[in-house]
Amino acid sequence: MAKLRIKWVRSAIGYPKDQKATIKALGLHKLQRTVEHEDHPAMRGMIHKVRHLVQVEEVISAETL
């Protein structure tokens, strides 16, 4: 399965608590940090909720080639 690289690019100050909690649940602790997660519907839903705060790209692994 593909992986997603998620980078936190915009501060969550001034946004609702549930969006701040989603950022934390994604494993992002500091601005400009990057994490990788497996691509599945629950992860896509979390990303969709904070899409204005993060940057997402698909990672192609050597296993899929």
Number of C-alpha atoms within 10 A of each C-alpha: 10 13 15 19 15 21 19 23 15 13 14 17 9 7 11 9 11 11 16 17 12 15 21 12 12 16 15 18 13 13 14 14 12 17 14 16 15 14 15 12 9 9 14 13 11 15 19 12 14 19 13 13 19 20 16 15 11 14 14 12 10 6 7 7 5
